[in-house]
Amino acid sequence: MTFQRYVAIGDSFTEGVGDPDPSRPNGLRGWADRVAEVLSTHAPGFGYANLAVRGRKLDGVIEGQVEPAIALEPDLISIYAGGNDILRPQVDIDAIVKRYDAALARLAATGARLLVFTAYDPGGSAIFRPLRGRFAVYNEMVRWSADRHGATIVDYWRIRDLRDQRHWDSDRLHMGPMGHQRIAIAVLDTLGVPHDLAVELPDHAVGSRLAAWNEHAAWTRQNLAPWVHRRLTGRSSGDTVSARWPTLTTLDAGTAGRVG
């Protein structure tokens, strides 16, 4: 299966946070870039855009990215949104999925192949495990909406090997390079696109209890505290961030250039 124009929309998950590459916009690569690199090998003149911005809640994705994505006339669209809403102290999941469903209807009406994601299962996380019920309810409603609009589901919830922390960034919230690689593999497999991507995890590092305590203390200071502070003050990590690839771009593993 080949695609000519792929547009990715969403939040930090799709922007690529946790997968650093200083040579690319925002210093990131991410699973969507990895998917685009493979898709480009199957279609001459392939174009890719990534409108995702970290910290965006569902309404921000819908209001700022859906229409610009449609204007690029893609034949493949991916969307992941709602995760940042679920992490808020109060959330009406029925209300956000109602708006999500309307956005999927708008995207599906273009005739493009539409990819949607369930949310990750936080059951293995001591920090986010209390929200597991919210994520499960959200996922069932996303599946309902995807079925309504003929969208293809990439079931993030069921990728159990992602519980291995070697897939994750040191912030414990975003995937690291191998996590993004694993999602790229899941996307390409779901689409039925041939590829030779593989996950190569580093060896387990065995440290002392003191080292583990120091690591946790550093994470609390450097990652958890700023995250909580942004939510208390109504700020977002994406307030000063722009979309990485706002126009259609040719992309391979080493180079990128605008095509339209």
Disulfide bonds with the S-S distance in Angstrom:
none
